[in-house]
């Protein structure tokens, strides 16, 4: 799994930056090592303060809240419960926007063609979640707006990964890709800023199927840009976020 491999590299680099005095664990919401296992290991080693860092920039009940639910369920099973802090969504944090800007500009500059448009593709969610009060859609739009303000390349927003017959957030990524060439947009770059690391979904859905859709519609040049992953920009951001959230916990207990 590319997500697990990158996650391990992120953990190792963050551990190096924070030093051995602040142990860094790794847990997956849908995979191994699981959140409950990670919490049990920390508790067994007598760590009584845990900062949980859901690596979802934009809050959604299916992602951030789901990860926190699993965390709290694991803590509820402990007799000696640690103090818990959770990293809040960072969709509009200057650290995140700055990291995206630097990372994407570096990748775009390395391309062998100048893109006419940057498409930001976020994971889709059923429209009903927005109607129920989930802030995900608005936070995705806020991220895109803040990033676009700092880039010279025009930016569009779309949502990928639709399932079932229910109405999902729009516009859909595949529809946008298919429509670009007809509008005279034939050289594009695509990024997935809602993902902290590349996974099979971004690589296959965007890098393979998305590319095929765009080229079949008459597009000429397509580039899938990598997520922040364990890049210098991404790790600088992650370290700064973690150190900020650990304020008051560092030093003697």
PATORVO-975804 format. One line per 10 residues: for each residue x, y negated, z of N, C-alpha, C. Coordinates in Angstrom, 2 decimals. Layout:
! PATORVO-975804
X,Y,Z,X,Y,Z,X,Y,Z; ...;
***
This chain:
! PATORVO-975804
0.84,1.20,0.00,0.00,0.00,0.00,0.87,-1.24,0.00; 0.73,-2.11,-1.02,1.53,-3.34,-1.02,1.20,-4.23,0.17; -0.06,-4.22,0.62,-0.44,-5.05,1.76,0.28,-4.61,3.01; 0.35,-3.31,3.27,1.04,-2.81,4.46,2.54,-3.08,4.38; 3.13,-2.86,3.19,4.56,-3.09,3.02,4.90,-4.56,3.26; 4.10,-5.47,2.70,4.35,-6.89,2.89,4.09,-7.27,4.34; 3.04,-6.68,4.94,2.76,-6.97,6.34,3.92,-6.60,7.25; 4.57,-5.49,6.96,5.73,-5.08,7.75,6.88,-6.06,7.57; 7.06,-6.54,6.35,8.13,-7.52,6.12,7.81,-8.84,6.84; 6.54,-9.24,6.81,6.14,-10.44,7.53,6.42,-10.28,9.03;
6.05,-9.13,9.57,6.29,-8.89,10.99,7.77,-8.94,11.32; 8.58,-8.28,10.51,10.02,-8.23,10.79,10.65,-9.61,10.72; 10.26,-10.40,9.71,10.84,-11.73,9.58,10.37,-12.65,10.70; 9.10,-12.52,11.10,8.60,-13.33,12.20,9.30,-12.95,13.50; 9.55,-11.65,13.68,10.27,-11.20,14.87,11.67,-11.81,14.91; 12.34,-11.84,13.79,13.68,-12.44,13.73,13.64,-13.92,14.09; 12.61,-14.61,13.63,12.50,-16.04,13.88,12.16,-16.34,15.34; 11.28,-15.53,15.93,10.83,-15.79,17.29,11.80,-15.25,18.33; 12.59,-14.26,17.95,13.52,-13.66,18.89,12.89,-12.50,19.64; 13.73,-11.71,20.26,13.25,-10.50,20.93,12.41,-10.78,22.16;
12.45,-12.02,22.66,11.63,-12.35,23.83,10.15,-12.42,23.55; 9.79,-12.49,22.27,8.37,-12.52,21.89,8.13,-11.37,20.93; 7.73,-10.20,21.42,7.54,-9.05,20.53,6.39,-9.29,19.56; 6.58,-8.87,18.32,5.58,-9.05,17.26,5.09,-7.68,16.82; 3.81,-7.44,16.99,3.21,-6.18,16.55,2.51,-6.36,15.21; 2.08,-5.26,14.64,1.37,-5.27,13.36,0.13,-4.39,13.48; -1.00,-4.89,13.03,-2.24,-4.11,13.05,-3.05,-4.42,11.81; -3.79,-3.43,11.34,-4.61,-3.58,10.14,-6.08,-3.43,10.52; -6.92,-4.30,9.97,-8.35,-4.19,10.26,-8.94,-2.93,9.63; -8.56,-2.64,8.40,-9.07,-1.45,7.71,-7.88,-0.63,7.25;
-7.21,0.02,8.17,-6.03,0.81,7.83,-5.23,1.10,9.07; -4.05,1.61,8.86,-3.16,1.98,9.96,-1.86,1.18,9.87; -1.30,0.76,11.00,-1.76,0.96,12.37,-3.01,0.15,12.70; -3.93,0.77,13.41,-5.20,0.14,13.73,-5.05,-0.85,14.88; -6.02,-1.75,14.99,-5.97,-2.79,16.02,-5.99,-2.18,17.42; -6.84,-1.18,17.65,-6.92,-0.60,19.00,-5.60,0.06,19.39; -4.94,0.69,18.43,-3.67,1.32,18.72,-2.62,0.27,19.09; -2.60,-0.85,18.35,-1.63,-1.90,18.63,-1.86,-2.50,20.02; -3.12,-2.72,20.39,-3.43,-3.27,21.70,-3.02,-2.30,22.81; -3.29,-1.02,22.61,-2.93,-0.02,23.62,-1.42,0.03,23.83;
-0.66,-0.10,22.75,0.80,-0.08,22.87,1.30,-1.29,23.65; 0.77,-2.47,23.37,1.17,-3.66,24.09,0.81,-3.56,25.57; -0.39,-3.05,25.84,-0.82,-2.91,27.23,0.04,-1.90,27.97; 0.41,-0.82,27.29,1.25,0.20,27.91,2.62,-0.35,28.26; 3.07,-1.35,27.51,4.36,-1.98,27.78,4.22,-3.16,28.75; 3.03,-3.29,29.35,2.76,-4.30,30.39,2.80,-5.73,29.88; 2.43,-5.93,28.62,2.28,-7.29,28.13,0.88,-7.77,28.48; 0.79,-8.86,29.23,-0.50,-9.34,29.73,-0.94,-10.63,29.05; -0.25,-11.02,28.00,-0.67,-12.17,27.19,-0.51,-11.79,25.72; -1.58,-11.82,24.98,-1.56,-11.42,23.58,-2.14,-12.54,22.72;
-1.36,-12.98,21.73,-1.88,-13.89,20.71,-2.22,-13.06,19.48; -3.49,-13.02,19.14,-3.93,-12.31,17.94,-3.96,-13.30,16.77; -3.38,-12.88,15.65,-3.25,-13.78,14.50,-3.95,-13.16,13.29; -5.27,-13.38,13.14,-5.95,-12.90,11.93,-5.45,-13.69,10.72; -4.84,-13.01,9.78,-4.24,-13.70,8.64,-5.26,-13.94,7.53; -6.36,-14.56,7.93,-7.39,-15.00,7.00,-7.48,-16.52,7.13; -6.99,-17.28,6.17,-7.03,-18.75,6.30,-8.45,-19.29,6.46; -9.38,-18.72,5.71,-10.78,-19.15,5.77,-11.59,-18.17,6.62; -12.39,-18.70,7.52,-13.18,-17.86,8.42,-14.36,-17.23,7.69; -14.56,-15.95,7.95,-15.75,-15.26,7.47,-16.12,-14.19,8.50;
-17.39,-13.95,8.66,-17.82,-12.95,9.63,-17.28,-11.57,9.27; -17.10,-11.31,7.98,-16.63,-9.99,7.54,-15.13,-9.81,7.71; -14.39,-10.90,7.93,-12.94,-10.80,8.01,-12.45,-11.25,9.39; -12.36,-12.57,9.60,-11.86,-13.07,10.88,-12.66,-12.55,12.06; -13.98,-12.70,11.99,-14.82,-12.26,13.11,-14.74,-10.75,13.30; -14.69,-10.01,12.21,-14.59,-8.56,12.31,-13.30,-8.13,12.99; -12.19,-8.81,12.64,-10.91,-8.50,13.27,-10.93,-8.83,14.76; -11.52,-9.98,15.09,-11.62,-10.34,16.50,-12.54,-9.40,17.27; -13.62,-8.96,16.65,-14.51,-7.99,17.29,-13.76,-6.71,17.64; -12.95,-6.24,16.68,-12.17,-5.03,16.93,-11.15,-5.25,18.04;
-10.55,-6.43,18.08,-9.61,-6.76,19.13,-10.28,-6.73,20.50; -11.42,-7.41,20.61,-12.10,-7.50,21.90,-12.63,-6.13,22.34; -13.03,-5.32,21.38,-13.48,-3.97,21.73,-12.33,-3.15,22.29; -11.15,-3.32,21.72,-9.97,-2.60,22.22,-9.61,-3.08,23.63; -9.69,-4.38,23.85,-9.38,-4.93,25.17,-10.41,-4.49,26.20; -11.66,-4.38,25.78,-12.73,-3.97,26.70,-12.50,-2.57,27.25; -11.75,-1.75,26.55,-11.50,-0.38,27.00,-10.36,-0.28,28.01; -9.67,-1.42,28.24,-8.54,-1.42,29.15,-8.97,-1.73,30.58; -8.35,-1.10,31.54,-8.62,-1.41,32.94,-7.95,-2.72,33.35; -6.70,-2.90,32.93,-5.96,-4.12,33.23,-5.90,-4.96,31.96;
-6.85,-5.86,31.80,-7.00,-6.58,30.54,-6.03,-7.75,30.44; -5.36,-7.89,29.28,-4.46,-9.02,29.07,-5.25,-10.29,28.76; -4.60,-11.43,28.92,-5.17,-12.69,28.45,-5.06,-12.70,26.92; -6.10,-13.21,26.27,-6.17,-13.17,24.80,-6.33,-14.57,24.23; -5.54,-14.87,23.24,-5.75,-16.04,22.40,-5.87,-15.56,20.96; -6.66,-16.28,20.17,-6.78,-15.94,18.76,-6.47,-17.18,17.91; -5.75,-16.97,16.84,-5.44,-18.06,15.91,-6.70,-18.49,15.19; -7.06,-19.77,15.25,-8.26,-20.22,14.55,-8.02,-20.28,13.04; -9.08,-20.38,12.25,-8.91,-20.51,10.80,-8.02,-21.72,10.48; -7.17,-21.56,9.49,-6.23,-22.63,9.17,-6.39,-23.10,7.73;
-7.61,-23.03,7.22,-7.90,-23.33,5.82,-7.55,-24.76,5.43; -7.59,-25.70,6.39,-7.30,-27.10,6.08,-6.07,-27.62,6.82; -5.36,-26.72,7.45,-4.19,-27.12,8.21,-3.10,-27.63,7.27; -2.49,-28.77,7.56,-1.41,-29.27,6.70,-0.27,-28.28,6.52; -0.03,-27.43,7.52,1.01,-26.42,7.39,0.68,-25.44,6.26; -0.58,-25.03,6.19,-1.04,-24.08,5.18,-1.08,-24.73,3.79; -1.65,-25.92,3.71,-1.75,-26.60,2.43,-0.35,-26.91,1.89; 0.54,-27.34,2.78,1.91,-27.63,2.35,2.63,-26.39,1.87; 2.42,-25.26,2.56,3.05,-24.01,2.14,2.53,-23.57,0.78; 1.22,-23.66,0.58,0.64,-23.30,-0.72,1.20,-24.19,-1.83;
1.23,-25.47,-1.59,1.73,-26.41,-2.60,3.16,-26.05,-3.01; 4.03,-25.91,-2.03,5.43,-25.62,-2.34,5.59,-24.28,-3.03; 4.86,-23.27,-2.56,4.99,-21.93,-3.11,4.46,-21.86,-4.54; 3.28,-22.44,-4.77,2.69,-22.38,-6.11,3.48,-23.22,-7.11; 3.95,-24.38,-6.68,4.74,-25.22,-7.60,6.03,-24.51,-7.98; 6.63,-23.81,-7.04,7.86,-23.07,-7.36,7.57,-21.97,-8.37; 6.48,-21.24,-8.19,6.15,-20.16,-9.11,5.77,-20.70,-10.49; 5.02,-21.79,-10.52,4.60,-22.36,-11.81,5.81,-22.88,-12.58; 6.76,-23.49,-11.88,7.95,-24.01,-12.54,8.79,-22.90,-13.16; 8.66,-21.68,-12.63,9.44,-20.54,-13.14,8.78,-19.86,-14.33;
7.54,-20.23,-14.68,6.86,-19.61,-15.81,7.50,-20.03,-17.13; 7.31,-19.21,-18.15,7.86,-19.55,-19.47,6.85,-20.28,-20.34; 5.77,-20.77,-19.70,4.80,-21.60,-20.42,4.16,-22.57,-19.42; 3.69,-23.72,-19.89,3.02,-24.67,-19.00,1.52,-24.37,-18.92; 1.00,-23.97,-17.77,-0.44,-23.69,-17.68,-1.26,-24.97,-17.87; -2.42,-24.79,-18.47,-3.35,-25.90,-18.63,-4.29,-26.02,-17.45; -4.40,-24.94,-16.68,-5.34,-24.91,-15.56,-4.86,-23.91,-14.51; -5.11,-24.22,-13.25,-4.86,-23.29,-12.15,-6.20,-22.85,-11.60; -6.47,-21.55,-11.65,-7.70,-21.00,-11.11,-7.42,-20.39,-9.74; -8.10,-20.89,-8.72,-7.99,-20.35,-7.38,-9.14,-19.36,-7.17;
-8.79,-18.11,-7.04,-9.80,-17.06,-6.91,-9.84,-16.56,-5.47; -10.97,-16.79,-4.81,-11.17,-16.34,-3.44,-12.02,-15.07,-3.44; -11.91,-14.30,-2.37,-12.73,-13.10,-2.27,-14.20,-13.50,-2.18; -15.05,-12.79,-2.91,-16.46,-13.10,-2.91,-17.17,-12.60,-1.66; -18.30,-13.21,-1.37,-19.18,-12.79,-0.29,-20.63,-12.94,-0.77; -21.55,-12.15,-0.23,-22.95,-12.34,-0.61,-23.43,-13.76,-0.30; -24.20,-14.33,-1.17,-24.73,-15.67,-0.96,-25.52,-15.75,0.35; -26.11,-14.64,0.74,-26.92,-14.63,1.98,-26.08,-15.00,3.20; -24.79,-14.64,3.20,-23.94,-14.97,4.34,-23.81,-16.49,4.49; -23.77,-17.18,3.39,-23.70,-18.64,3.43,-24.99,-19.22,3.98;
-26.10,-18.67,3.57,-27.39,-19.15,4.04,-27.59,-18.90,5.53; -26.92,-17.87,6.04,-27.01,-17.56,7.46,-26.07,-18.41,8.32; -25.28,-19.24,7.68,-24.41,-20.14,8.43,-22.94,-19.84,8.38; -22.54,-18.82,7.60,-21.12,-18.50,7.49,-20.41,-19.66,6.78; -19.31,-20.20,7.37,-18.65,-21.37,6.79,-17.66,-21.04,5.68; -17.57,-19.79,5.28,-16.52,-19.34,4.37,-16.50,-20.14,3.07; -17.65,-20.28,2.42,-17.71,-20.97,1.13,-17.17,-22.39,1.26; -17.63,-23.11,2.26,-17.21,-24.50,2.44,-15.72,-24.58,2.75; -15.20,-23.61,3.50,-13.78,-23.64,3.83,-12.93,-23.33,2.60; -13.39,-22.44,1.73,-12.68,-22.19,0.48,-12.64,-23.46,-0.38;
-13.76,-24.13,-0.46,-13.82,-25.37,-1.25,-12.91,-26.43,-0.65; -12.84,-26.49,0.67,-11.98,-27.47,1.33,-10.51,-27.18,1.03; -10.13,-25.91,1.09,-8.76,-25.54,0.75,-8.42,-25.97,-0.67; -9.31,-25.66,-1.60,-9.06,-25.99,-3.01,-8.97,-27.50,-3.21; -9.84,-28.24,-2.56,-9.82,-29.71,-2.72,-8.53,-30.30,-2.17; -8.12,-29.87,-0.98,-6.91,-30.40,-0.38,-5.67,-30.04,-1.20; -5.66,-28.82,-1.74,-4.54,-28.41,-2.56,-4.51,-29.17,-3.88; -5.68,-29.32,-4.51,-5.76,-30.02,-5.79,-5.28,-31.46,-5.67; -5.50,-32.07,-4.51,-5.07,-33.44,-4.30,-3.56,-33.58,-4.35; -2.85,-32.48,-4.14,-1.39,-32.52,-4.10,-0.73,-31.92,-5.33;
-1.53,-31.41,-6.26,-0.99,-30.80,-7.46,-1.31,-31.66,-8.68; -0.46,-31.62,-9.66,-0.71,-32.35,-10.90,-1.54,-31.53,-11.88; -1.63,-30.23,-11.64,-2.37,-29.33,-12.53,-3.84,-29.29,-12.14; -4.77,-29.38,-13.11,-6.20,-29.27,-12.78,-6.50,-27.94,-12.11; -7.39,-27.96,-11.13,-7.69,-26.78,-10.32,-9.17,-26.44,-10.40; -9.48,-25.15,-10.58,-10.84,-24.65,-10.52,-10.95,-23.61,-9.40; -12.18,-23.34,-8.96,-12.43,-22.39,-7.88,-13.40,-21.33,-8.38; -13.13,-20.07,-8.03,-14.03,-18.98,-8.38,-13.94,-17.91,-7.29; -14.87,-16.93,-7.38,-14.95,-15.88,-6.37,-14.98,-14.52,-7.06; -14.14,-13.62,-6.57,-14.00,-12.30,-7.18,-14.67,-11.22,-6.33;
-14.71,-10.02,-6.88,-15.14,-8.81,-6.14,-16.62,-8.83,-5.77; -17.47,-8.75,-6.76,-18.91,-8.64,-6.51,-19.32,-7.18,-6.46; -20.25,-6.86,-5.56,-20.74,-5.49,-5.43,-22.26,-5.50,-5.30; -22.90,-4.49,-5.87,-24.34,-4.35,-5.69,-25.14,-5.37,-6.48; -26.44,-5.43,-6.18,-27.36,-6.26,-6.95,-27.64,-7.62,-6.30; -27.21,-7.81,-5.07,-27.48,-9.07,-4.39,-26.71,-10.21,-5.04; -27.22,-11.41,-4.87,-26.54,-12.60,-5.41,-25.30,-12.87,-4.57; -24.17,-13.13,-5.25,-22.91,-13.39,-4.58,-22.50,-14.84,-4.83; -21.51,-15.29,-4.07,-21.02,-16.65,-4.25,-20.57,-16.86,-5.69; -20.81,-18.03,-6.20,-20.48,-18.36,-7.58,-19.66,-19.65,-7.61;
-18.95,-19.86,-8.74,-18.90,-19.05,-9.96,-18.04,-17.81,-9.80; -18.33,-16.79,-10.59,-17.59,-15.55,-10.54,-16.29,-15.68,-11.32; -15.23,-15.10,-10.79,-13.92,-15.20,-11.42,-13.92,-14.66,-12.85; -14.54,-13.48,-13.06,-14.53,-12.89,-14.40,-15.27,-13.76,-15.41; -16.34,-14.40,-14.96,-17.09,-15.27,-15.86,-16.28,-16.51,-16.23; -15.58,-17.08,-15.28,-14.74,-18.25,-15.54,-13.62,-17.90,-16.52; -12.99,-16.75,-16.29,-11.90,-16.33,-17.18,-12.40,-16.11,-18.61; -13.57,-15.52,-18.73,-14.12,-15.26,-20.07,-14.52,-16.54,-20.79; -14.87,-17.57,-20.02,-15.35,-18.82,-20.63,-14.22,-19.78,-20.98; -13.07,-19.66,-20.36,-11.98,-20.62,-20.58,-11.61,-20.81,-22.05;
-11.30,-19.74,-22.78,-10.85,-19.93,-24.17,-11.85,-20.70,-25.03; -13.14,-20.47,-24.81,-14.15,-21.19,-25.57,-14.17,-22.68,-25.27; -13.57,-23.06,-24.17,-13.47,-24.48,-23.80,-12.11,-25.06,-24.18; -11.32,-24.26,-24.90,-10.02,-24.73,-25.34,-8.91,-24.55,-24.32; -9.19,-23.84,-23.26,-8.19,-23.59,-22.22,-7.61,-22.20,-22.46; -6.39,-22.14,-22.98,-5.83,-20.86,-23.41,-4.54,-20.48,-22.70; -4.09,-21.32,-21.78,-2.89,-21.00,-20.98,-3.23,-21.29,-19.52; -3.27,-20.24,-18.70,-3.71,-20.45,-17.32,-2.81,-19.70,-16.32; -2.86,-20.17,-15.11,-2.26,-19.48,-13.97,-3.38,-19.22,-12.96; -3.32,-18.08,-12.31,-4.34,-17.69,-11.33,-3.65,-17.41,-10.00;
-4.24,-17.89,-8.91,-3.72,-17.63,-7.57,-4.86,-17.24,-6.65; -4.53,-16.51,-5.60,-5.54,-16.04,-4.63,-5.15,-16.53,-3.23; -5.38,-17.81,-2.92,-4.90,-18.38,-1.66,-5.63,-17.88,-0.43; -6.77,-17.20,-0.60,-7.47,-16.65,0.55,-6.83,-15.38,1.07; -5.91,-14.80,0.32,-5.18,-13.61,0.73,-3.81,-14.03,1.23; -3.41,-13.55,2.40,-2.09,-13.90,2.91,-1.01,-13.04,2.26; -1.41,-11.93,1.65,-0.45,-11.03,1.01,-1.09,-10.37,-0.19; -0.28,-10.07,-1.19,-0.78,-9.34,-2.35,-1.24,-7.95,-1.94; -2.33,-7.51,-2.52,-2.84,-6.16,-2.26,-3.35,-5.60,-3.58; -3.83,-4.37,-3.54,-4.32,-3.74,-4.77,-5.44,-4.56,-5.41;
-6.21,-5.23,-4.58,-7.33,-6.00,-5.12,-6.85,-7.17,-5.96; -5.89,-7.93,-5.47,-5.40,-9.05,-6.26,-4.61,-8.58,-7.47; -3.80,-7.55,-7.29,-2.95,-7.08,-8.37,-3.75,-6.43,-9.49; -4.76,-5.64,-9.11,-5.54,-4.93,-10.13,-6.67,-5.79,-10.69; -7.45,-6.39,-9.80,-8.62,-7.14,-10.26,-8.24,-8.41,-11.01; -7.23,-9.09,-10.54,-6.80,-10.32,-11.20,-5.70,-10.07,-12.22; -4.65,-9.38,-11.79,-3.49,-9.20,-12.66,-3.71,-8.29,-13.84; -4.64,-7.33,-13.72,-4.89,-6.40,-14.83,-6.23,-6.70,-15.50; -7.33,-6.54,-14.75,-8.64,-6.76,-15.37,-8.87,-8.22,-15.71; -8.42,-9.12,-14.84,-8.59,-10.54,-15.13,-7.82,-10.96,-16.36;
-6.60,-10.47,-16.47,-5.80,-10.77,-17.65,-6.48,-10.25,-18.92; -6.96,-9.01,-18.87,-7.62,-8.42,-20.03,-8.85,-9.23,-20.44; -9.63,-9.65,-19.45,-10.83,-10.44,-19.75,-10.46,-11.75,-20.44; -9.45,-12.42,-19.94,-9.04,-13.71,-20.49,-8.48,-13.56,-21.90; -7.61,-12.59,-22.12,-7.00,-12.41,-23.43,-8.03,-11.93,-24.46; -8.94,-11.07,-24.02,-9.97,-10.57,-24.94,-10.90,-11.69,-25.40; -11.05,-12.72,-24.59,-11.92,-13.84,-24.94,-11.20,-14.88,-25.81; -9.91,-14.65,-26.07,-9.16,-15.57,-26.92,-8.07,-16.34,-26.20; -7.84,-16.02,-24.93,-6.75,-16.67,-24.22,-5.40,-16.24,-24.76; -4.41,-17.05,-24.54,-3.08,-16.77,-25.11,-2.03,-16.42,-24.05;
-2.01,-17.13,-22.94,-0.99,-16.88,-21.92,-1.63,-16.92,-20.53; -1.27,-15.91,-19.74,-1.91,-15.70,-18.43,-0.82,-15.35,-17.42; -0.89,-15.94,-16.25,0.06,-15.62,-15.19,-0.68,-15.47,-13.87; -0.47,-14.37,-13.20,-0.97,-14.20,-11.83,0.15,-14.58,-10.88; -0.08,-15.58,-10.07,0.90,-16.04,-9.10,0.77,-15.23,-7.81; 1.88,-14.98,-7.15,1.86,-14.20,-5.94,1.27,-14.97,-4.76; 0.78,-14.23,-3.77,0.33,-14.84,-2.53,1.55,-15.34,-1.75; 1.32,-15.96,-0.61,2.43,-16.44,0.19,3.34,-15.29,0.61; 2.76,-14.13,0.89,3.55,-12.94,1.25,4.58,-13.28,2.34; 5.81,-12.83,2.16,6.86,-13.13,3.13,7.84,-14.16,2.57;
7.34,-15.03,1.70,8.17,-16.09,1.12,8.64,-17.03,2.22; 9.66,-17.81,1.90,10.17,-18.78,2.87,9.07,-19.75,3.28; 8.26,-20.20,2.30,7.18,-21.13,2.61,6.15,-20.49,3.53; 5.80,-19.24,3.21,4.81,-18.55,4.02,5.29,-18.28,5.43; 6.55,-17.90,5.57,7.08,-17.60,6.89,7.29,-18.87,7.71; 7.70,-19.96,7.08,7.80,-21.23,7.80,6.44,-21.61,8.39; 5.39,-21.47,7.58,4.05,-21.79,8.03,3.63,-20.89,9.18; 3.82,-19.57,9.02,3.38,-18.62,10.03,4.10,-18.85,11.35; 5.40,-19.08,11.29,6.15,-19.33,12.52,5.63,-20.59,13.22; 5.39,-21.65,12.45,4.91,-22.89,13.05,3.53,-22.71,13.68;
2.64,-22.00,13.01,1.31,-21.75,13.56,1.40,-20.96,14.86; 2.22,-19.92,14.86,2.35,-19.07,16.04,2.96,-19.83,17.20; 4.00,-20.58,16.95,4.63,-21.35,18.03,3.66,-22.37,18.61; 2.87,-22.97,17.77,1.88,-23.94,18.26,0.84,-23.26,19.15; 0.37,-22.09,18.74,-0.64,-21.39,19.53,-0.08,-20.79,20.81; 1.24,-20.58,20.85,1.87,-20.02,22.05,2.23,-21.10,23.07; 1.92,-22.34,22.75,2.26,-23.44,23.66,1.68,-23.16,25.05; 2.53,-23.29,26.07,2.12,-23.03,27.44,2.36,-21.62,27.89; 2.59,-20.72,26.95,2.89,-19.33,27.27,4.38,-19.03,27.22; 5.11,-19.85,26.51,6.55,-19.60,26.40,7.25,-19.99,27.68;
8.28,-19.26,28.02,9.01,-19.53,29.24,8.57,-18.60,30.35; 8.91,-18.90,31.60,8.57,-18.00,32.73,7.08,-17.81,32.84; 6.66,-16.59,33.13,5.22,-16.28,33.27,4.69,-16.91,34.55;
***
